[in-house]
Amino acid sequence: MKLRSAIFIIFISGLLLSTQNIVVSLVGAVCSDRETKALLNFKQDLVDSSDFLSDWVGKDCCKWNGVALNGFFNKLNGSVPESFGRLSKLNFLRLAFNDLEGIISEAHFANMTSLDELEVHSLVFQLKPDWIPPFQLQVANLQACHLGPQFPKWLQTQKNISIPEWFWSMATQFSFLNISYNHIHGQVPDLLFPDDPSGGLVYLNSNCFFGKLPRISPGVGELDLSDNSFNGSISALLYNPLGKMNTRILDLSGNQLSGEIPDCWSDWWNLESISLARNYLTGEIPASISTLRSLHLRNNSLSGELPSTLFKCRELRVIDISENEFTGNIPKWIGEYLILLILRLRFNKFYGGIPPQLCHQNSVQILDLAHNNLSGAIPRCFNNFTAMTTLQKDGDSISYSIYLSGYKEIASLVTKGREFEYSNTLTLLTIMDLSDNSLSGDIPEELTNLIGLRSLNLSRNYLTGRIPNKLSGSIPQSIVNLTFLSHLNLSYNNLSGLIPFIGNERLCGAPLNDCNVGNIEEKQAQGGNETEDYKEEWFEMKWFYISLALGFVMGSWGFCGVLIANRSWRLAYFKFIDVVTIKLCNCCSSSKPR
């Protein structure tokens, strides 16, 4: 089929074939024989009754003039030849708004390593599922093309694609939009979706969108803009809503948002899950946040105390405010009014004791209070955490979405010294981390009832005892027998016993020095408290060093005193020193070569 009445825009490193006039524009390009043949093959498929391409002769295609026809919609028809794949210096390929037809395969793009912009309409793409294009597009306009049946994976390899404006206009007609986990750039306009009884679902997460947050219509039920580069204040989204918001899920985590969280959540009455984690937010948690089931504010610069209004969120199951600057006591109402699955307060400035009311959280599976200034004893009522007393065998994700594969609860947890994110297996985890505080007292025997614990970290604490500010004594034998634990950290205390942990010099057992259990028990029975033995040993060593110093002083003064008191001994001593010195000098001088 011949191509008639052509409109064609093409760049070959500076060669422009324009739709305006016949133009020659050459910027240092060198046209190869292969590229010349590719364009000549294309010319052969054209019906050029007006000789617009009469200058396309010779071997150097970079000297050819471009062709332009008056008008834009000239109905170019036919198929695109595979010879286009030889154009290695092609930057722009625009064949849109014509009547082209046929199939586009890998051969059409075989050597297009310089392609930046692709605009084709109404063509069928037949590409292998694992095909990786040789180019990185800046613009892709594939309107009315057949790309399916599944979203093409090769588009996911394009890191610089911008979405055209017409896409957003079309997208507002959808009730479900998911373009997450791509490399799409650009700004997002206001998302004005039609009213839908179930609420529109919008997932733009894990891309490269930037600029201020878009406003959304009340019909958006789930909005995930996480892991992009949105900046500015959250107020751009929250203030001046377009009505009473029906949004249930709002995830803005992993962006560059700054400023305070505005106290204007009253219009967002239906929220179940809020995630503002991993931003640059400051200030306090506003009192108007309510009706929540999940609250994520991790890794910001938030401060102040937890607002007491949160106890009104009786359905609240997850609180993660770790890595901030919150202060004050851990509120008692957390244990009195809420039923939590996850409570993470690590890396803050909470102080005081652990409130015994926290023991009412019999459903909690993840309790992380590490890296604070907590003091006092570990509550013995921790054995009330019934969710930790049984092994969790049925793992499932926690989801608040009406979409089967939609938004799921994610928790970032530290275990075995490393940080991991869990989602699909979150309900299998049972973790307690009280490390890096100033807790005192013994390790409660009641903790040994928590046989479902996967990880227990009590390291870097200070228990009062005979050795000030250090955890001392033996590890309870019941702790030794907690074989169900995958991670137990009691390091950097002064524990003794059979389990080896760094920072406890008196521990023994493989891989440290061997220790005889019978001797240890006999020593403890006969010698009493190990701390008393240690103090006695230090007392003896102290007197040894004092006696050594006194002996040196007395001996030196005794020798010198005799020389001072007896003149004849003094003269004999110095005469002896002179004789020895002269003999040594003579020996040294006689040994020199002459």
Disulfide bonds with the S-S distance in Angstrom:
Cys31-Cys61 1.53
Cys359-Cys381 1.85
Cys508-Cys515 2.33
